[in-house]
């Protein structure tokens, strides 16, 4: 199946500042908050950095200051007619996504 949108292979993170970060799987990230709903680029850093073995459980294996929450993936429209699924971190390991441009 070809890539039909940015949801395919997207990881969701929580930044240590409290903002959410979505790495959309094609080389870029954006940050956002829910209350109030706003986009915030200052916390949306998906530049890979050296991660030490002392990284706390739940933190990203690839990015500093990000906690991996889960992964969005595309389906072939399952029995419920759903094309996009979200799998929480406890059910899906963090997928290493491509570096940004």
N, CA, C and O atoms as a DFTB+ gen file, in Angstrom:
404 C
 N C O
     1  1       0.851      -1.174       0.000
     2  2       0.000       0.000       0.000
     3  2       0.894       1.234       0.000
     4  3       1.858       1.295       0.764
     5  1       0.597       2.198      -0.829
     6  2       1.352       3.445      -0.865
     7  2       0.989       4.343       0.298
     8  3      -0.029       4.143       0.960
     9  1       1.822       5.324       0.537
    10  2       1.587       6.271       1.620
    11  2       0.497       7.245       1.199
    12  3       0.673       8.000       0.243
    13  1      -0.622       7.233       1.902
    14  2      -1.737       8.105       1.530
    15  2      -1.882       9.302       2.452
    16  3      -2.865      10.036       2.354
    17  1      -0.933       9.512       3.337
    18  2      -1.038      10.669       4.212
    19  2      -0.018      10.638       5.324
    20  3       0.663       9.633       5.535
    21  1       0.084      11.749       6.037
    22  2       1.111      11.893       7.065
    23  2       0.876      11.008       8.273
    24  3       1.793      10.829       9.074
    25  1      -0.309      10.449       8.438
    26  2      -0.567       9.585       9.589
    27  2       0.219       8.285       9.527
    28  3       0.490       7.678      10.564
    29  1       0.582       7.857       8.353
    30  2       1.268       6.570       8.240
    31  2       2.645       6.664       8.889
    32  3       3.520       7.382       8.404
    33  1       2.828       5.950       9.966
    34  2       4.110       5.922      10.635
    35  2       4.400       7.116      11.506
    36  3       5.557       7.526      11.595
    37  1       3.416       7.692      12.150
    38  2       3.620       8.865      12.995
    39  2       3.731       8.475      14.465
    40  3       2.967       7.645      14.956
    41  1       4.691       9.081      15.159
    42  2       4.847       8.856      16.598
    43  2       4.348      10.071      17.370
    44  3       4.534      11.210      16.941
    45  1       3.717       9.821      18.500
    46  2       3.246      10.880      19.378
    47  2       4.100      10.873      20.643
    48  3       4.355       9.824      21.233
    49  1       4.538      12.074      21.048
    50  2       5.392      12.237      22.220
    51  2       4.824      13.306      23.142
    52  3       3.995      14.123      22.742
    53  1       5.288      13.279      24.376
    54  2       5.054      14.361      25.323
    55  2       6.408      14.973      25.618
    56  3       7.328      14.277      26.046
    57  1       6.534      16.274      25.391
    58  2       7.774      16.987      25.699
    59  2       7.812      17.246      27.194
    60  3       6.766      17.406      27.822
    61  1       8.995      17.289      27.764
    62  2       9.103      17.518      29.210
    63  2       8.530      18.867      29.636
    64  3       8.301      19.082      30.826
    65  1       8.295      19.778      28.694
    66  2       7.671      21.073      28.999
    67  2       6.164      20.951      29.154
    68  3       5.516      21.872      29.652
    69  1       5.586      19.803      28.723
    70  2       4.145      19.607      28.796
    71  2       3.447      19.682      27.449
    72  3       2.268      19.339      27.354
    73  1       4.140      20.120      26.404
    74  2       3.567      20.154      25.051
    75  2       3.620      18.765      24.436
    76  3       4.477      17.954      24.785
    77  1       2.704      18.499      23.524
    78  2       2.734      17.271      22.752
    79  2       3.554      17.518      21.489
    80  3       3.618      18.644      20.996
    81  1       4.175      16.475      20.973
    82  2       4.943      16.567      19.735
    83  2       4.542      15.396      18.851
    84  3       4.530      14.246      19.290
    85  1       4.217      15.700      17.609
    86  2       3.902      14.661      16.637
    87  2       5.015      14.631      15.597
    88  3       5.264      15.623      14.913
    89  1       5.671      13.501      15.487
    90  2       6.660      13.278      14.430
    91  2       5.900      12.541      13.347
    92  3       5.483      11.399      13.538
    93  1       5.721      13.195      12.208
    94  2       4.783      12.668      11.217
    95  2       5.370      11.604      10.287
    96  3       4.692      11.166       9.357
    97  1       6.602      11.186      10.516
    98  2       7.141      10.054       9.793
    99  2       7.731      10.340       8.437
   100  3       8.212       9.424       7.770
   101  1       7.709      11.584       8.010
   102  2       8.304      11.932       6.725
   103  2       9.354      13.022       6.906
   104  3       9.680      13.742       5.962
   105  1       9.877      13.139       8.115
   106  2      11.005      14.033       8.341
   107  2      10.736      15.327       9.065
   108  3      11.626      16.177       9.092
   109  1       9.571      15.543       9.658
   110  2       9.359      16.769      10.424
   111  2       8.453      16.524      11.613
   112  3       7.755      15.513      11.695
   113  1       8.483      17.476      12.531
   114  2       7.697      17.400      13.765
   115  2       6.946      18.703      13.970
   116  3       7.323      19.743      13.430
   117  1       5.885      18.638      14.751
   118  2       5.263      19.870      15.223
   119  2       4.777      19.652      16.637
   120  3       4.379      18.551      17.016
   121  1       4.816      20.718      17.407
   122  2       4.370      20.680      18.784
   123  2       3.008      21.328      18.921
   124  3       2.645      22.203      18.135
   125  1       2.249      20.894      19.930
   126  2       0.940      21.495      20.167
   127  2       0.529      21.275      21.610
   128  3       1.028      20.377      22.288
   129  1      -0.381      22.104      22.061
   130  2      -0.988      21.921      23.377
   131  2      -2.493      21.802      23.174
   132  3      -3.030      22.261      22.165
   133  1      -3.163      21.189      24.130
   134  2      -4.604      20.981      23.998
   135  2      -5.424      22.055      24.691
   136  3      -6.504      22.410      24.218
   137  1      -4.926      22.577      25.806
   138  2      -5.662      23.604      26.540
   139  2      -4.736      24.740      26.910
   140  3      -3.977      24.612      27.870
   141  1      -4.766      25.841      26.193
   142  2      -5.594      26.115      25.010
   143  2      -4.987      25.403      23.794
   144  3      -3.794      25.103      23.762
   145  1      -5.827      25.147      22.812
   146  2      -5.359      24.505      21.593
   147  2      -4.491      25.488      20.814
   148  3      -4.974      26.509      20.326
   149  1      -3.203      25.164      20.705
   150  2      -2.303      25.999      19.926
   151  2      -1.091      25.176      19.484
   152  3      -0.718      24.192      20.122
   153  1      -0.496      25.603      18.386
   154  2       0.688      24.943      17.863
   155  2       1.915      25.662      18.391
   156  3       1.932      26.889      18.488
   157  1       2.946      24.893      18.733
   158  2       4.126      25.449      19.361
   159  2       5.358      24.800      18.755
   160  3       5.651      23.641      19.047
   161  1       6.079      25.524      17.920
   162  2       7.256      24.963      17.271
   163  2       8.474      24.927      18.190
   164  3       9.396      24.153      17.933
   165  1       8.512      25.719      19.234
   166  2       9.719      25.790      20.058
   167  2      10.010      24.472      20.767
   168  3      11.175      24.163      21.018
   169  1       8.997      23.695      21.094
   170  2       9.211      22.422      21.775
   171  2       9.265      21.237      20.816
   172  3       9.463      20.099      21.243
   173  1       9.090      21.497      19.534
   174  2       8.992      20.409      18.565
   175  2      10.359      20.063      17.997
   176  3      10.608      20.257      16.807
   177  1      11.232      19.561      18.829
   178  2      12.569      19.204      18.383
   179  2      12.660      17.698      18.170
   180  3      12.593      16.921      19.123
   181  1      12.810      17.300      16.931
   182  2      13.014      15.892      16.622
   183  2      14.400      15.695      16.037
   184  3      14.597      14.912      15.107
   185  1      15.359      16.423      16.603
   186  2      16.742      16.238      16.225
   187  2      17.291      15.167      17.141
   188  3      17.268      15.302      18.365
   189  1      17.784      14.104      16.537
   190  2      18.289      12.996      17.343
   191  2      19.528      13.439      18.107
   192  3      20.388      14.145      17.581
   193  1      19.594      13.008      19.353
   194  2      20.737      13.331      20.190
   195  2      21.246      12.091      20.879
   196  3      20.592      11.048      20.873
   197  1      22.408      12.208      21.467
   198  2      22.969      11.074      22.179
   199  2      22.110      10.776      23.391
   200  3      21.879      11.646      24.231
   201  1      21.648       9.568      23.477
   202  2      20.819       9.129      24.592
   203  2      21.662       8.175      25.429
   204  3      22.240       7.222      24.906
   205  1      21.727       8.433      26.704
   206  2      22.551       7.596      27.567
   207  2      21.757       6.407      28.083
   208  3      20.529       6.383      27.999
   209  1      22.460       5.434      28.610
   210  2      21.791       4.257      29.151
   211  2      20.998       4.596      30.404
   212  3      20.202       3.781      30.871
   213  1      21.203       5.782      30.952
   214  2      20.464       6.182      32.147
   215  2      19.117       6.812      31.812
   216  3      18.437       7.328      32.699
   217  1      18.725       6.773      30.525
   218  2      17.432       7.327      30.112
   219  2      16.315       6.669      30.919
   220  3      16.276       5.447      31.060
   221  1      15.422       7.481      31.439
   222  2      14.324       6.961      32.241
   223  2      13.366       6.148      31.390
   224  3      13.187       6.433      30.206
   225  1      12.755       5.146      31.983
   226  2      11.785       4.320      31.276
   227  2      10.656       5.190      30.745
   228  3      10.156       6.067      31.450
   229  1      10.259       4.949      29.517
   230  2       9.186       5.714      28.899
   231  2       9.694       6.850      28.035
   232  3       8.997       7.295      27.122
   233  1      10.911       7.331      28.313
   234  2      11.470       8.389      27.482
   235  2      11.848       7.822      26.126
   236  3      12.080       6.622      25.983
   237  1      11.906       8.687      25.146
   238  2      12.242       8.272      23.794
   239  2      13.627       7.649      23.740
   240  3      14.546       8.075      24.439
   241  1      13.758       6.640      22.903
   242  2      15.054       6.014      22.675
   243  2      15.907       6.832      21.712
   244  3      17.091       6.543      21.538
   245  1      15.314       7.857      21.079
   246  2      16.005       8.607      20.035
   247  2      16.105      10.110      20.286
   248  3      17.018      10.757      19.774
   249  1      15.186      10.672      21.061
   250  2      15.113      12.131      21.202
   251  2      15.176      12.545      22.664
   252  3      14.535      11.945      23.527
   253  1      15.949      13.568      22.919
   254  2      16.025      14.110      24.270
   255  2      14.746      14.878      24.594
   256  3      14.125      15.473      23.713
   257  1      14.372      14.854      25.836
   258  2      13.229      15.622      26.354
   259  2      11.871      15.183      25.801
   260  3      10.881      15.896      25.970
   261  1      11.811      14.034      25.152
   262  2      10.540      13.534      24.638
   263  2      10.221      12.188      25.273
   264  3      11.090      11.329      25.428
   265  1       8.952      12.027      25.637
   266  2       8.447      10.777      26.201
   267  2       7.541      10.149      25.146
   268  3       6.568      10.763      24.707
   269  1       7.863       8.939      24.749
   270  2       7.092       8.252      23.707
   271  2       5.730       7.835      24.251
   272  3       5.644       7.143      25.266
   273  1       4.653       8.266      23.562
   274  2       3.287       7.941      23.980
   275  2       2.637       6.866      23.119
   276  3       1.841       6.070      23.617
   277  1       2.968       6.837      21.826
   278  2       2.336       5.858      20.960
   279  2       2.610       6.109      19.493
   280  3       3.371       7.004      19.127
   281  1       1.967       5.291      18.651
   282  2       2.238       5.285      17.225
   283  2       0.924       5.220      16.433
   284  3       0.059       4.389      16.711
   285  1       0.793       6.112      15.442
   286  2      -0.341       6.066      14.512
   287  2       0.074       5.239      13.306
   288  3       1.209       5.344      12.840
   289  1      -0.831       4.423      12.803
   290  2      -0.527       3.664      11.594
   291  2      -1.778       3.524      10.746
   292  3      -2.903       3.589      11.242
   293  1      -1.552       3.331       9.456
   294  2      -2.623       3.241       8.483
   295  2      -3.004       1.781       8.276
   296  3      -2.136       0.908       8.258
   297  1      -4.289       1.514       8.121
   298  2      -4.762       0.157       7.860
   299  2      -5.427       0.121       6.483
   300  3      -5.573       1.151       5.824
   301  1      -5.814      -1.038       6.076
   302  2      -6.557      -1.190       4.813
   303  2      -8.061      -1.159       5.069
   304  3      -8.821      -1.897       4.441
   305  1      -8.473      -0.325       5.968
   306  2      -9.872      -0.196       6.361
   307  2     -10.340      -1.517       6.972
   308  3     -10.798      -2.422       6.275
   309  1     -10.213      -1.594       8.277
   310  2     -10.516      -2.832       8.996
   311  2     -12.013      -3.105       9.063
   312  3     -12.806      -2.411       8.427
   313  1     -12.394      -4.115       9.833
   314  2     -13.795      -4.547       9.908
   315  2     -14.739      -3.451      10.398
   316  3     -15.941      -3.507      10.140
   317  1     -14.205      -2.460      11.100
   318  2     -15.022      -1.341      11.573
   319  2     -14.973      -0.155      10.617
   320  3     -15.565       0.890      10.889
   321  1     -14.269      -0.312       9.501
   322  2     -14.164       0.772       8.531
   323  2     -13.127       1.817       8.893
   324  3     -13.100       2.897       8.303
   325  1     -12.267       1.507       9.863
   326  2     -11.269       2.465      10.337
   327  2     -10.000       2.352       9.500
   328  3      -9.504       1.250       9.263
   329  1      -9.475       3.496       9.051
   330  2      -8.239       3.498       8.265
   331  2      -7.024       3.906       9.082
   332  3      -5.895       3.616       8.687
   333  1      -7.227       4.564      10.196
   334  2      -6.116       5.007      11.036
   335  2      -6.295       4.400      12.420
   336  3      -7.377       4.468      13.004
   337  1      -5.237       3.811      12.933
   338  2      -5.250       3.239      14.277
   339  2      -4.148       3.886      15.105
   340  3      -3.126       4.323      14.575
   341  1      -4.371       3.939      16.394
   342  2      -3.373       4.443      17.329
   343  2      -3.058       3.328      18.310
   344  3      -3.961       2.715      18.881
   345  1      -1.777       3.072      18.503
   346  2      -1.341       2.046      19.431
   347  2      -0.498       2.700      20.515
   348  3       0.506       3.350      20.221
   349  1      -0.905       2.530      21.764
   350  2      -0.208       3.162      22.882
   351  2       1.169       2.560      23.093
   352  3       1.444       1.436      22.671
   353  1       2.026       3.321      23.750
   354  2       3.418       2.931      23.969
   355  2       3.550       1.560      24.618
   356  3       4.470       0.820      24.271
   357  1       2.690       1.199      25.525
   358  2       2.771      -0.095      26.176
   359  2       2.493      -1.261      25.251
   360  3       2.819      -2.404      25.570
   361  1       1.890      -0.979      24.104
   362  2       1.535      -2.034      23.151
   363  2       2.423      -2.032      21.912
   364  3       2.514      -3.038      21.208
   365  1       3.081      -0.897      21.644
   366  2       3.912      -0.768      20.452
   367  2       5.228      -0.099      20.810
   368  3       5.243       0.964      21.431
   369  1       6.315      -0.711      20.424
   370  2       7.631      -0.124      20.641
   371  2       7.801       1.107      19.770
   372  3       7.192       1.215      18.706
   373  1       8.624       2.026      20.222
   374  2       8.913       3.232      19.450
   375  2       9.629       2.846      18.158
   376  3      10.603       2.095      18.171
   377  1       9.128       3.374      17.047
   378  2       9.708       3.141      15.733
   379  2      10.641       4.297      15.430
   380  3      10.261       5.454      15.609
   381  1      11.854       4.013      14.976
   382  2      12.771       5.091      14.593
   383  2      12.318       5.641      13.259
   384  3      12.240       4.912      12.271
   385  1      12.018       6.933      13.231
   386  2      11.529       7.586      12.017
   387  2      12.660       8.370      11.354
   388  3      13.665       8.661      12.002
   389  1      12.513       8.717      10.072
   390  2      13.575       9.423       9.354
   391  2      13.900      10.780       9.979
   392  3      13.036      11.434      10.563
   393  1      15.162      11.189       9.843
   394  2      15.578      12.514      10.292
   395  2      14.901      13.583       9.449
   396  3      14.520      13.341       8.304
   397  1      14.756      14.774      10.034
   398  2      14.164      15.894       9.315
   399  2      15.064      16.395       8.210
   400  3      16.234      16.024       8.119
   401  1      14.494      17.251       7.367
   402  2      15.262      17.794       6.217
   403  2      16.409      18.674       6.657
   404  3      17.141      19.201       5.819
